[in-house]
Amino acid sequence: MNDANALLLKRVVNIKAIVTPLWKEEAQKQLQSQINQLDSQLQQLEMQGQRMLTELQKQVEAQPGNGAIQQQMGDVQNRLNQDKSKLLQQKNQTLQQLQQVQTLDLDVEVEQGKVESFFNVAVGDNLVKKLQVEILIKDGVIQEIRGEL
């Protein structure tokens, strides 16, 4: 191949996995771990929020006419509610993913992730076909490489 007519390019390669009992077990463990982590973050947020609000409440009692502290309490409460809502939304999405994993049939192919790879192209190559490459794995072992290398 003449270097003047060739290029080395980078592409994204999709990885698909065949659903097996082991794959389902691993996916469920990973999602459950994420759920536990989100629960822990929610608990931590709640405790930090209560500490901050208790501290501000003491300041309000010490300076009853200070509207700035009241405003600060409202701001803290709003921020806590936003952060809590965001974490609850993430937890809900993860719970939905867990439910989807549990209902997947064995031997179906599912998106597992993406990796990048380099590839050569030359004059006359079909670029579209060279960009459409995917790897199929089963329990971590490559079963098939699909597309034009």
Secondary structure by P-SEA (a helix, b strand, c coil): cccccbbbbbbbbbbbbcccaaaaaaaaaaaaaaaaaaaaaaaaaaaaaaaaaaaaaaaaaaccccaaaaaaaaaaaaaaaaaaaaaaaaaaaaaaaaaaaaacccccccccccccbbbbbccccccccccbbbbbbcccccccccccc
